[in-house]
Amino acid sequence: MTTTRGIAPTSMSQVTIGVPTFNRTLALERAIDSVLSQTCSDWTLIISDDASTDGTQALCERIAAQDRRIEYVRHPRNIGLTANLNFLAATASSPYFMYLADDDALASTYVAKCVEVLEGSCAVATACGTVRSVQGGRVVRERVPRRLTHPSRARRLIDFFGAPGSKAGYFYGLHRRSFMQATGPMLNYLRNDEVLMAGMAYLGSIVPLADTFYYKDRGGDASPEEIARKMGLPSFHGRHPVFTFAWNAAADIVWRSPVYREAPLWSRLILALTGIGLWALARGLQRRLLPRLHGVRSLWHRGRRVGRKLRRRGRRVRKLTRRVLRRQGRKVRRFGRRVRRIVRRVEGYTARVGRSGER
């Protein structure tokens, strides 16, 4: 394992930012620049290179030599994404820790605002910002994660599973490292980040912030089959990610994770069934019902547009009809006046002829 530190030894910082990377030189430089631009300077950046074959090593060694807060670690062989994430979490020594994907970026105030929330209350497990999805250099979507601050642990867990949309905003927040250590290392299966965050929601509150942003690159999104192949999982996991997640989440709650063992077995069973059921319902609403509702809504708006066009055309037809009728009416009235003049002339002529005949 190759390790490169900055130009001076670093004392323990308040925040550790872990960046797992593999063959993404251009995007990685943007992610590092976003960390260097943070208004909070009390951080340590650990870049864990999973045996990249491009110019990642040269880039990271050059940047690490310029800033003492950056540490670059290169693994001699590819250990996989999950092992790389666990390595970063185990290497950190700061009270607060966060992950940063090698193709994403942070707003300049992200770390400072999240630290402020975590410092304000020891009951907060995670502070996260608004997720802005970026594609082609422009923001295509913005989502604020659901606030999970209910006093009940079970209620926070259920609210987490029932939250609509992706849970990536929670995973890429700033975490209290002692809570992460209590959840244990992540196992290698799809959506293991969501299972980790379920444990964090059970241990403490999750507070989202609307005034700072995590920029997620949508160009780096992959299909479940591709992710399963990269993680070295059987093809079944990629073809049926819903079933694999439901099984692993339920197993984590019922018997696998030490976080939930304080609750009795029957309570853990109810939590698992309720949480997975709400997750499946939220996923079904998002994937099946919402597109249909959007389709009905677009059809409704299309019908309204067609109705407006028909009404406009109807007004035009009525105006044209009135204009034609007025024009034809004038013609008819003129013709009538001519006929009456002719009739009066004929009547006058007939009267003159009758008077001359009597004479």
C-alpha positions in Angstrom: 0.0 0.0 0.0 1.4 3.4 -1.1 0.7 6.4 1.2 1.5 10.0 0.4 1.0 12.8 3.0 1.2 16.5 2.7 4.4 18.5 3.3 3.9 18.7 7.1 2.4 16.2 9.6 -1.2 16.8 10.4 -2.8 16.9 13.8 -6.2 15.4 14.3 -8.7 17.6 12.5 -12.4 18.1 13.2 -13.6 16.6 9.9 -12.3 13.8 7.8 -13.5 13.6 4.1 -13.0 10.2 2.5 -12.9 10.0 -1.3 -12.9 6.5 -2.9 -11.7 6.6 -6.5 -11.0 4.4 -9.5 -10.0 5.7 -12.9 -11.7 9.1 -12.8 -8.9 11.7 -13.1 -10.8 14.6 -14.5 -13.8 14.3 -12.2 -11.6 13.6 -9.2 -9.7 16.9 -9.6 -13.1 18.8 -9.5 -14.0 16.9 -6.3 -10.7 17.8 -4.7 -11.0 21.5 -5.7 -14.5 21.6 -4.0 -12.9 20.4 -0.8 -10.0 22.9 -1.0 -12.6 25.7 -1.4 -14.4 25.0 1.8 -14.9 27.9 4.2 -14.1 25.5 7.1 -10.4 24.7 7.0 -10.2 22.2 9.8 -10.4 19.0 7.7 -8.4 16.1 6.5 -8.9 14.7 3.0 -8.1 11.0 2.5 -8.1 9.8 -1.1 -8.3 6.0 -1.4 -7.1 4.9 -4.8 -8.4 1.4 -5.7 -5.5 0.5 -8.0 -6.4 3.0 -10.8 -4.7 2.5 -14.1 -4.9 6.0 -15.4 -3.2 9.2 -14.2 -4.9 9.2 -10.8 -1.7 8.5 -8.9 0.3 11.3 -10.4 -2.6 13.8 -9.9 -3.1 12.8 -6.2 0.6 12.8 -5.4 1.0 16.2 -6.9 -1.9 17.7 -4.9 -1.0 15.9 -1.7 2.5 17.4 -1.9 1.0 20.9 -2.0 -1.4 20.7 1.0 -0.6 19.0 4.4 -4.3 18.2 4.9 -4.5 15.8 2.0 -3.5 12.1 2.4 -3.3 9.8 -0.7 -3.5 6.0 -0.2 -3.1 3.6 -3.2 -4.0 0.0 -2.8 -1.7 -2.5 -4.7 -4.8 -4.4 -6.0 -8.4 -3.6 -6.6 -10.3 -4.4 -3.4 -13.8 -3.3 -4.5 -16.0 -0.3 -3.6 -17.4 -1.6 -0.3 -14.0 -2.6 1.1 -12.7 0.8 -0.1 -15.5 2.6 1.8 -14.9 0.6 4.9 -11.2 1.3 4.7 -11.8 5.1 4.6 -14.2 4.9 7.6 -11.7 2.8 9.6 -8.8 5.1 8.7 -10.5 8.3 9.9 -9.7 9.6 13.4 -11.8 12.8 13.4 -15.0 13.2 15.4 -16.9 13.8 12.2 -16.6 11.9 8.9 -18.2 12.1 5.4 -17.9 10.4 2.1 -17.4 12.3 -1.2 -17.8 10.5 -4.5 -14.9 11.0 -6.9 -17.3 12.5 -9.5 -19.3 14.8 -7.2 -18.6 18.2 -5.6 -19.5 20.2 -2.5 -20.7 23.8 -2.1 -18.1 25.9 -0.3 -20.2 26.1 2.8 -21.1 22.5 3.0 -18.7 21.3 5.7 -19.0 24.4 7.9 -22.8 24.4 8.0 -23.0 20.6 8.7 -20.4 21.0 11.5 -22.5 23.7 13.0 -25.5 21.4 13.2 -23.6 18.5 14.7 -21.9 20.8 17.3 -25.3 22.2 18.2 -26.7 18.9 19.5 -25.1 15.6 20.4 -28.4 13.8 19.4 -27.8 14.5 15.7 -26.2 11.6 13.9 -26.0 13.2 10.4 -26.2 16.6 8.9 -26.7 16.8 5.1 -27.3 19.4 2.4 -29.6 19.7 -0.5 -28.7 17.3 -3.4 -28.4 19.0 -6.7 -28.3 16.6 -9.7 -25.9 17.9 -12.4 -25.9 16.8 -16.0 -23.9 18.5 -18.7 -22.8 21.3 -16.4 -26.4 22.4 -15.4 -28.6 21.5 -12.5 -31.5 19.3 -13.7 -33.0 18.5 -10.3 -32.9 19.6 -6.7 -34.1 17.6 -3.7 -34.0 18.3 0.0 -33.9 15.1 2.0 -36.7 14.4 4.5 -36.0 15.7 8.1 -35.7 12.8 10.5 -35.8 14.3 14.0 -38.6 12.4 15.8 -37.7 11.5 19.5 -38.6 7.9 18.9 -35.9 5.7 17.3 -38.5 3.4 15.7 -40.4 6.3 14.2 -37.2 7.8 12.7 -36.3 4.4 11.2 -39.8 4.0 9.7 -39.7 7.6 8.4 -36.3 6.9 6.8 -37.6 3.9 4.9 -40.8 5.7 3.9 -38.9 8.8 2.6 -39.5 9.1 -1.2 -36.6 9.2 -3.7 -33.0 8.3 -3.4 -31.2 8.1 0.0 -27.9 9.3 -1.4 -28.4 12.7 0.2 -28.2 11.1 3.7 -25.2 8.9 2.8 -23.1 11.8 1.6 -23.8 14.0 4.6 -21.5 14.7 7.5 -21.7 11.9 10.1 -20.8 11.6 13.8 -18.1 9.0 13.6 -18.9 7.3 16.9 -22.4 6.5 15.5 -20.8 5.1 12.3 -18.6 2.8 14.4 -21.6 1.5 16.3 -23.3 0.5 13.0 -20.2 -1.6 12.1 -18.7 -2.0 8.6 -20.8 -2.3 5.5 -21.3 -5.7 4.0 -20.9 -6.2 0.2 -24.4 -6.0 -1.3 -26.5 -3.6 -3.3 -27.8 -0.5 -1.5 -25.6 -1.2 1.6 -25.4 2.6 2.0 -29.1 2.8 2.6 -28.9 0.0 5.3 -26.0 1.9 6.9 -28.1 5.1 7.0 -31.1 3.3 8.4 -28.9 2.4 11.4 -27.7 6.0 11.7 -31.4 7.2 11.7 -32.1 4.7 14.5 -29.2 6.0 16.6 -29.8 9.7 16.1 -31.5 12.5 14.2 -30.8 13.4 10.6 -31.0 17.1 9.9 -31.1 18.3 6.2 -30.0 21.8 5.3 -31.7 23.8 2.5 -29.0 26.5 2.1 -26.0 24.3 1.2 -25.6 21.8 -1.6 -24.1 18.5 -2.6 -23.6 18.4 -6.4 -24.1 14.9 -7.7 -23.1 14.1 -11.2 -25.8 12.1 -13.0 -23.4 11.1 -15.7 -21.8 8.6 -13.2 -25.0 6.7 -12.5 -25.0 3.1 -13.5 -27.6 0.4 -13.7 -28.0 -2.2 -10.9 -26.5 -4.9 -13.2 -23.3 -2.8 -13.7 -23.0 -2.0 -10.0 -23.5 -5.6 -9.1 -20.8 -6.7 -11.6 -18.3 -4.1 -10.3 -19.0 -5.2 -6.7 -18.4 -8.8 -7.7 -21.9 -9.9 -6.8 -23.9 -12.7 -8.6 -26.1 -11.5 -11.5 -29.2 -12.2 -9.5 -28.5 -9.2 -7.3 -28.4 -6.9 -10.4 -31.5 -8.4 -11.9 -33.6 -8.3 -8.7 -32.2 -5.4 -6.6 -35.5 -4.9 -4.7 -35.5 -8.4 -3.3 -31.8 -8.4 -2.3 -32.2 -5.0 -0.5 -35.4 -6.1 1.3 -33.7 -9.3 2.5 -30.5 -7.6 3.7 -32.3 -4.7 5.3 -34.6 -7.0 7.2 -31.6 -9.2 8.2 -29.7 -6.2 9.5 -32.6 -5.1 11.7 -33.7 -8.5 13.0 -30.3 -10.2 13.8 -27.3 -8.9 12.0 -26.6 -5.4 13.2 -25.8 -4.7 16.9 -27.6 -1.3 16.7 -31.1 -2.9 17.1 -30.3 -5.6 19.6 -31.5 -3.4 22.5 -35.1 -4.0 21.3 -36.8 -7.3 21.8 -37.0 -9.7 18.8 -40.8 -9.2 18.2 -40.2 -5.4 18.1 -37.4 -5.9 15.6 -39.6 -8.1 13.4 -42.3 -5.5 13.4 -39.8 -2.7 12.6 -38.4 -4.8 9.7 -41.7 -5.6 8.2 -43.1 -2.0 8.6 -39.9 -0.4 7.3 -39.5 -2.6 4.2 -43.2 -2.4 3.5 -43.1 1.4 3.5 -39.9 1.4 1.4 -41.6 -0.9 -1.2 -44.7 1.4 -1.1 -42.7 4.6 -1.6 -40.7 2.9 -4.4 -43.8 1.7 -6.1 -45.4 5.1 -5.8 -42.3 6.7 -7.3 -41.7 4.2 -10.1 -45.3 3.2 -11.0 -47.9 5.6 -9.8 -46.1 8.9 -10.1 -45.3 8.5 -13.8 -49.0 7.6 -14.4 -50.1 10.6 -12.5 -47.6 12.7 -14.5 -49.1 11.2 -17.6 -52.6 12.0 -16.5 -51.5 15.5 -15.6 -49.8 16.0 -19.0 -52.9 14.7 -20.7 -55.1 17.1 -18.7 -52.9 20.0 -19.6 -52.8 18.9 -23.2 -56.6 18.8 -23.2 -56.8 22.2 -21.7 -54.4 23.5 -24.4 -56.6 21.9 -27.1 -59.7 23.4 -25.5 -58.1 26.8 -25.5 -57.2 26.4 -29.2 -60.7 25.3 -30.0 -62.2 28.2 -28.1 -60.0 30.6 -29.9 -60.9 29.0 -33.2 -64.5 29.1 -32.3 -64.3 32.8 -31.6 -62.6 33.3 -34.9 -65.3 31.3 -36.7 -68.0 33.3 -34.9 -66.3 36.6 -35.9 -65.9 35.4 -39.4 -69.5 34.2 -39.5 -70.8 37.6 -38.2 -68.7 39.4 -40.7 -69.9 37.2 -43.6 -73.5 37.6 -42.4 -73.2 41.3 -42.1 -71.6 41.5 -45.6 -74.3 39.2 -47.1 -77.0 41.1 -45.2 -75.8 44.4 -46.7 -75.9 42.8 -50.1 -79.4 41.4 -49.5 -80.6 44.9 -48.3 -79.1 46.6 -51.3 -80.7 44.0 -53.6 -84.0 44.5 -51.8 -83.8 48.3 -52.3 -83.1 47.7 -56.0 -86.1 45.4 -56.3 -88.3 47.9 -54.5 -87.1 50.7 -56.8 -87.8 48.5 -59.9 -91.2 47.6 -58.5 -92.0 51.3 -57.9 -90.9 52.1 -61.4 -93.0 49.3 -62.9 -96.0 50.4 -60.9 -95.5 54.0 -62.0 -95.2 52.9 -65.6 -98.3 50.8 -65.3 -100.3 53.6 -63.8 -99.2 56.0 -66.6 -100.2 53.4 -69.3 -103.6 52.9 -67.6 -104.3 56.7 -67.5 -103.4 57.1 -71.2 -105.7 54.1 -72.1 -108.7 55.7 -70.5 -108.2 58.8 -72.5 
